[in-house]
Amino acid sequence: MTSWESKAVLDSKKKLRTRLATLPYAEKLRLLEAMRERHRAISAAQPKSAVAPLK
């Protein structure tokens, strides 16, 4: 990754963080629930391991 690509990524992340910070609390909770649902779907689709994951 070139330095200008790194700068573009960092600038994009900063803009996203600023936008997320300005959202109402209820919208932040809605986004959190959507992330939890995606996590559940991804976890359910992965094969179960014989070894317990580290916590």
C-alpha positions, 0 to 999 in steps of 0.5 A, spaced: 500 500 500 502 506 498 503 512 502 497 516 499 493 509 499 494 509 507 492 516 507 486 515 503 484 509 508 485 513 514 481 519 512 476 515 510 476 512 517 476 519 520 470 521 516 466 515 518 468 515 526 465 523 525 459 521 522 458 515 527 459 520 533 453 524 530 448 519 530 442 519 535 443 513 540 437 509 537 441 509 531 447 507 534 443 501 537 440 499 531 447 498 527 449 494 533 444 489 533 445 489 525 452 487 527 450 482 532 445 479 527 451 478 521 456 475 527 450 470 528 449 468 521 457 468 520 458 464 526 452 459 524 455 458 517 462 456 520 464 449 521 464 447 528 471 446 531 473 440 535 477 445 539 474 450 544 476 457 541 480 461 546 477 467 550 
